[in-house]
């Protein structure tokens, strides 16, 4: 993980963006879309990675939007070189909705990209393409910054319990856990790559994971994690029975739920409306686990933008489930876990590397 504290911007200060793409049309489209937001300023463009590295040195941008496939120096190699010397500039990858694009995006995230957007398909309408791009890209650029106001609101006071991580504690449980659930978004692939290998081969609970990603991307993520983990990792099939020691990754564009059936719990996949603008959604998974297992769940919400998972976590906690949140210092974006903390839903707050040890201690002590 490359946690970077969100930078505060003073009133009138803009987020400086460098747009890197070999297509003149895409550069113009991205530039125009970004400049619709008065808080953003496109300070330069580049047609390949080599030129982009020169522009970074000259312009010192806050954020880079980076194409993957470019001549001379592609996006992945540019990212490798950038991260050798520059750990702070935020990088958002542009990816195609293809197997090659999905695999390359997973590689980019492992190399230090902070997030990604998918290139819009040919909609036949420039206005539609522009609207889609603004809707997806602008929030992802803004998520890394805090905007100060001329009259700042009174600071929020966190409960004393959250002032410091409690490394040695296990969670207090009312029921013997039957499942572990994890919700994650921005920064998630790297976070999951870090923590899943630390689950031992003998871990005997099913683990359900919602990572906000589109189709194909979740497939390659599951394959990447399967190669690193001592546990089986897969996208589930509809109607599959959860197995002990198996990790289930929600497929892109499908909510993953766990339902009770006459033969016991089974996994359901559906395309019901998005929740929190997400499908798969953490809330869909958490709410279904509350119905299927009651309070016999350990749920963790990790780094990510927005507040997906809050309502589901509230439902689980009301039934006695144990709720963990990743701390701000180790999160790429402290949106989702921060929402749990601010609403008093998290039982404990841990750095990323303490999440799995806390789960293991809790399961062993239950």
LODRENTI-552512 format. One record per residue (C-alpha): y, z, x. Coordinates in steps of 0.001 Angstrom, whole numbers. Layout:
N
> Y/Z/X
> Y/Z/X
...
END
This chain:
366
> Y/Z/X
> 0/0/0
> 3600/-610/1012
> 5536/1873/-1107
> 9276/1331/-851
> 11656/3572/-2726
> 13612/1737/-5387
> 17040/961/-3996
> 20089/2093/-5917
> 22784/-506/-6484
> 26401/510/-6878
> 28459/-808/-9787
> 29220/-4488/-9140
> 26616/-4819/-6376
> 24152/-7670/-6915
> 20523/-8256/-5998
> 20465/-10988/-3339
> 17637/-13501/-3841
> 16272/-16244/-1577
> 14336/-18990/-3395
> 11587/-20676/-1364
> 9792/-23719/-2796
> 9146/-27255/-1573
> 10066/-28735/-4966
> 13752/-29473/-5507
> 13194/-29261/-9275
> 11588/-25817/-9048
> 14291/-24528/-6706
> 16985/-25603/-9130
> 15083/-24238/-12128
> 14507/-20840/-10498
> 18081/-20626/-9240
> 19514/-21417/-12654
> 17175/-18973/-14392
> 18025/-16117/-12020
> 21763/-16675/-12210
> 21676/-16132/-15977
> 21496/-12441/-15090
> 24858/-11181/-13783
> 23094/-8611/-11605
> 21345/-11320/-9569
> 22762/-13694/-6959
> 20841/-16551/-5327
> 22146/-16461/-1759
> 20068/-19350/-448
> 17110/-21707/-846
> 14475/-23087/1530
> 11946/-25903/1256
> 9230/-24358/3448
> 8210/-21150/5155
> 9711/-21999/8535
> 13155/-22618/7058
> 12760/-19532/4908
> 12218/-17283/7921
> 15454/-18621/9424
> 17279/-18008/6125
> 15954/-14433/5970
> 17455/-13689/9381
> 20761/-15281/8376
> 21136/-14060/4802
> 19288/-10714/4661
> 18111/-11123/1052
> 16810/-8234/-1048
> 14146/-10352/-2750
> 12319/-13577/-1894
> 10622/-15772/-4490
> 7922/-17575/-2530
> 5798/-20596/-3326
> 2270/-20598/-1917
> 1621/-24271/-1196
> 4326/-25799/1033
> 4380/-28194/4004
> 4898/-27132/7621
> 4473/-23419/6933
> 2884/-22311/3653
> 3677/-19172/1718
> 755/-17100/2987
> 1525/-17739/6653
> 5221/-17147/6092
> 4347/-13834/4425
> 2154/-12820/7372
> 5002/-13490/9812
> 7592/-11832/7614
> 5593/-8620/7284
> 5131/-8283/11046
> 8827/-7515/11365
> 10112/-6936/7829
> 8482/-4292/5661
> 11280/-3856/3146
> 12258/-7217/1658
> 10599/-7597/-1717
> 8464/-10709/-2138
> 7441/-12243/-5477
> 4909/-15056/-5207
> 4864/-18168/-7366
> 1306/-19111/-8296
> -440/-21812/-10285
> -2905/-20930/-13052
> -5823/-22444/-11154
> -8788/-20966/-9278
> -7153/-21885/-5999
> -3831/-20402/-7076
> -5455/-17201/-8334
> -7442/-16698/-5119
> -4344/-17352/-2994
> -2322/-14858/-5037
> -4890/-12112/-4457
> -4666/-12947/-738
> -856/-12786/-876
> -887/-9369/-2526
> -3231/-8091/185
> -809/-9437/2815
> 2116/-7482/1412
> 3570/-9449/-1504
> 4979/-7069/-4100
> 4324/-9063/-7256
> 3806/-12572/-8568
> 4685/-14899/-11424
> 2749/-17909/-12622
> 4369/-21298/-12662
> 5047/-22490/-16185
> 2842/-25254/-17488
> 4470/-28513/-18517
> 5927/-27536/-21867
> 7775/-30795/-22348
> 11009/-28871/-22800
> 13334/-27743/-20027
> 14852/-25125/-22325
> 11417/-23634/-23059
> 10488/-23624/-19365
> 13793/-21952/-18511
> 13366/-19307/-21210
> 9807/-18536/-20099
> 10883/-18262/-16473
> 13783/-15938/-17280
> 11545/-13755/-19408
> 8911/-13301/-16704
> 10827/-13477/-13430
> 14047/-11547/-14020
> 12371/-8236/-14990
> 10117/-8519/-11944
> 13103/-8942/-9644
> 14998/-6075/-11258
> 12054/-3639/-11266
> 12575/-2740/-7594
> 16145/-1500/-8062
> 18092/1221/-9817
> 21475/405/-11280
> 24111/3089/-10978
> 26726/3349/-13707
> 30338/4396/-13494
> 29452/7507/-15516
> 25875/8380/-14599
> 23814/10254/-17111
> 22845/13841/-16433
> 19876/13934/-14085
> 16489/14466/-15677
> 14804/17676/-14633
> 11096/17407/-13992
> 8794/20336/-14752
> 8224/22565/-11737
> 4521/21641/-11806
> 5417/18179/-10590
> 7593/19183/-7677
> 4739/18920/-5171
> 1286/17305/-5184
> -1559/19736/-5570
> -4137/18274/-3216
> -6708/21033/-3442
> -6967/21345/-7184
> -9383/19760/-9571
> -8310/19063/-13104
> -8926/21515/-15880
> -11459/19970/-18259
> -12551/21006/-21723
> -15496/18607/-21818
> -17954/17247/-19288
> -16447/13826/-18369
> -18304/10760/-19613
> -15984/8057/-18266
> -13111/7366/-15882
> -10275/5031/-16891
> -7528/3565/-14709
> -4432/1665/-15786
> -2307/-192/-13237
> 117/-3093/-12894
> 2618/-3969/-10137
> 1069/-3002/-6814
> -2295/-2579/-8481
> -4527/-4969/-6510
> -3644/-3274/-3227
> -3929/196/-4800
> -7372/-622/-6194
> -8451/-2108/-2873
> -7465/1187/-1288
> -9117/3640/-3686
> -12241/1977/-5116
> -14141/1957/-1790
> -13732/5748/-1676
> -15961/6291/-4714
> -19421/7178/-3370
> -22470/5059/-4193
> -23972/7937/-6180
> -20986/8260/-8565
> -22576/8355/-12022
> -19794/7642/-14515
> -18635/4221/-15739
> -15125/3314/-14564
> -12907/1157/-16781
> -9864/-546/-15239
> -6999/-2439/-16828
> -4920/-4379/-14289
> -2173/-6520/-15797
> -3246/-10013/-14730
> -3971/-13374/-16376
> -7367/-15098/-16601
> -8939/-16206/-13294
> -6790/-13664/-11445
> -8866/-10764/-12797
> -12056/-12657/-11925
> -11041/-13034/-8281
> -9802/-9444/-8203
> -13180/-8208/-9452
> -14978/-10323/-6844
> -12707/-9003/-4085
> -13253/-5406/-5151
> -17015/-5910/-5485
> -17156/-6897/-1832
> -15388/-3677/-803
> -16852/-1092/-3155
> -20119/843/-2999
> -20242/518/-6789
> -20924/-2599/-8857
> -17647/-4228/-9957
> -17437/-6910/-12644
> -15670/-8315/-15664
> -17760/-7162/-18638
> -19428/-9278/-21298
> -18803/-8567/-25016
> -21306/-6063/-26335
> -22306/-4833/-22873
> -23422/-1216/-22637
> -21436/789/-20073
> -23633/1695/-17105
> -23235/4718/-14837
> -21665/3831/-11518
> -20346/454/-12674
> -16688/-579/-12545
> -15456/-2789/-15390
> -12296/-4880/-14890
> -10620/-6051/-18107
> -10590/-9888/-18171
> -7186/-11563/-18265
> -5876/-12306/-21773
> -8411/-9945/-23401
> -8075/-6339/-24434
> -11042/-4323/-23189
> -12159/-1554/-25537
> -15088/843/-25712
> -16538/1203/-29203
> -19216/3370/-30769
> -22211/1510/-32170
> -25551/2646/-33653
> -27060/2169/-30176
> -24290/4053/-28375
> -21066/2983/-26683
> -20491/-707/-26007
> -17696/-2790/-24521
> -15673/-5055/-26790
> -13266/-7810/-25752
> -10702/-9175/-28163
> -7498/-11156/-28328
> -5658/-9000/-30824
> -1866/-9009/-30341
> -504/-7833/-26991
> 561/-4215/-26659
> 3685/-3492/-24602
> 3804/-7280/-24042
> 457/-6962/-22216
> -3037/-8304/-22811
> -5099/-6653/-21442
> -3251/-3436/-22206
> -3905/46/-20885
> -3035/1507/-24288
> -5799/-545/-25929
> -8392/781/-23482
> -7220/4405/-23518
> -7004/4542/-27318
> -10502/3136/-27698
> -11891/5646/-25196
> -10318/8452/-27215
> -12217/7205/-30272
> -15466/6657/-28374
> -15566/9698/-26066
> -12951/12080/-27433
> -11636/14284/-24652
> -14544/13579/-22279
> -12434/11176/-20198
> -10531/11331/-16917
> -7640/8847/-17115
> -5347/7835/-14255
> -2170/5757/-14484
> -1115/4144/-11235
> 1800/2060/-9967
> 3283/-430/-12427
> 6315/-1618/-14381
> 6965/-505/-17953
> 5193/2229/-19873
> 1846/738/-20886
> -685/3561/-21061
> 1702/6223/-22368
> 586/6174/-25999
> -3085/5932/-25120
> -2742/8799/-22649
> -1014/10899/-25302
> -3936/10265/-27651
> -6482/11165/-24973
> -4635/14307/-23893
> -4385/15541/-27481
> -8199/15484/-27559
> -8514/17385/-24293
> -8875/14564/-21781
> -7599/14975/-18208
> -4623/12798/-17255
> -3499/11954/-13695
> -397/10055/-12612
> 374/8498/-9243
> 3453/9961/-7585
> 6669/8024/-7061
> 6578/8033/-3264
> 3283/6115/-3068
> 3979/3767/-6001
> 5377/268/-5601
> 7027/717/-9011
> 7060/4124/-10722
> 7346/2823/-14263
> 3964/3460/-15889
> 3084/6738/-14136
> 6702/7870/-14373
> 6602/7449/-18154
> 3697/9910/-18311
> 5548/12437/-16152
> 8823/12168/-18049
> 7011/12673/-21355
> 4973/15627/-20132
> 1637/13843/-20549
> 328/14008/-16968
> -1694/17093/-16085
> -1210/16496/-12359
> 666/14062/-10136
> -925/12920/-6884
> -253/10441/-4091
> -2534/7424/-4282
> -4913/8646/-1590
> -5490/11927/-3477
> -6412/10336/-6829
> -10119/9701/-6166
> -10718/13037/-4393
> -9224/14777/-7448
> -11525/12809/-9768
> -14577/13586/-7648
> -13772/17306/-7480
> -13279/17387/-11219
> -16557/15611/-11994
> -18471/17810/-9565
> -16919/20971/-10998
> -17401/20096/-14674
END
